[in-house]
Amino acid sequence: MDRNIPIQNRRTGVLINYFALIMALVFFELTKYGIGFPHWAGFTLVGLFLSILILSFIRVYIKSGLWRLTHKKTVNLDEREIQVVTHAIRISYSIFVIIVILLVYLFAILGLGTIDVVIAASLLYLAHIIPTSILAWTEKEVY
C-alpha cells in the first residue's frame, strides 16, 4: 500500500474517477438508445472509461488505504479515525441523497422512463466512494 500519495494526486484521482463514471454512464445510455454513433464505438468508449474508472479506483482508494479506513468496523478504529470517518459519512449521505433526489426528479420531469440496472449499480458504487472521496480530498495524511 502506498499511503504517501500526495493530496493533490489524490484529488486529481478522485476527479478522474468521477469523470470516468459519468462518461461511462453517458456513453452507455447513448449507445443503448442508438444515439450518435454505432454500437461498437459506444461500447468501446464505455470499456475505455470503465478501465479508467477501475485504474483510478485502485490507485486512489485502494492503494492509499482510504477504502479500508472507511469500510472498517468501528471497533477497529481509534478515536480520531472514528471522528474523521463519521464526519465523511455524514457529509456523503447528504450529498448522495441530493444526487438521488435530483436523478429521480430528472427522470420524472423529462419522462426518461425508469432507472435501469446500470444507473442503479452506478448509484451503489457512488454511495460507497463518496465517503472515501471526501477523505481523499480533505485528509492531508492517510494514517
N, C-alpha and C positions, 0 to 999 in steps of 0.2 A: 504494500500500500504506500502510495506517495502522498502523505498528508501535508507536504510542504508545497502544495500548489499555490502560487501567489493569488491573492484575492482578485486581481484584475483578470487573470487567466480563468479563474472560476466564474467570474461574471460573464466573460465572453463565452465560455462553455454553456452557461445557462441560457444565454440569448440564442446561441446556435441550436441548442436542444429544443427550445420553444419554437424557433423559426422552422426547424425541420419537421416538428409535429404538425404545425399549421400547414406547411406546404404539402406534406404527405396527405393530410386530410383534404385539402383543396383539390389536389390532382386526382385523388381517389374519387371524390364526388363528381368532378368534371368528367372523368373517364367513365364513371358509372352511368351518367346521363348522356354520354356521347357528345359532349360539348368541346369544340375547339380543335381536337386532334385525334388521330387513330388510337385505338385501344392499346396497341403495343407500345406506343410512345408514352401514353399516360401511365401505364403500369411500370414502364422503365423509370419514369420520373418518381413514381411512388416508391419503387425499390431503392432508388438513389437516396431519397430523403429519409427513408426508413434506416438505411445504412448509416447515414449521418447521425440520425437520432440515436441509434444504438451505440455508435462510437463515442458520441458526446456524453451519453448517459454513463458509459463505463468510465470515461476519463474524469468527469466532474463529480458524479455521485458515488460511484463505487470506489475508485482509487483514492479519493480524498478521505474516505471513511465517513462521510456525512450520511450516506444511506443507512449504514449500520447504526449510527447515532440516533437517527430519527425512528428507527424500527426496533430499537432495543426495548426490553422490558424496563419499566421504571425502577424496579428494584436493583437493576444492574448499573444505574446511573448515579453519579454524585449530585449534590445539591445544585451546583452551578449548571450542570448538564440538564437537569430536570427543568430548571427555570428557562434556559435557552430553548429547549425543545418544546415545552408547553407554550411559550410565547410564540414560537414559529407556527405551531399547530393552531393556536387561536387565530392568528392573522390569516393563515392559509384557509381555514374553514370559512372565514368571511369572504375571502377572495373567490373561493370555489363556489359558494352559494350564489354570489353575484353572477359569476360566469354561467352557471346552470340556469338561473332565472332568465338572464338575457337570451340564452340559447333557446329556451322553451318559448319565450315570447317572440323571438325572431321566427321560429318555425311556425308558430300560431298565426302571427300577423301576416307573414309573407305567404302562408299556405304552402310550405315546402314539404308537407306530408309528415311522415313520422321520423323520429330519430333512429337511424339504423344501428346495427351492431358495431360498425367501425367507429361511429361517433361515440357510442356508449363506452367502448373499450378505450378510446382516447380520453374520455372523461375520467375513467377509472385510473388510467395512467397519470393523468393530471392531478387527481386527488392525492396520489402518492408522492409526486415530485414537488408539489408546491411547498410543503414544509422544508424539504431538503434544499430547494432553490432559495428559500428565504435565508436559511443558514449559510448557504454557499455565497450569497450576495452580501450578507452582513457581518459574518464572523471573520475577524482578522486572522485568527489561527484556528486550526482544527485540532482538537485535543484527542 
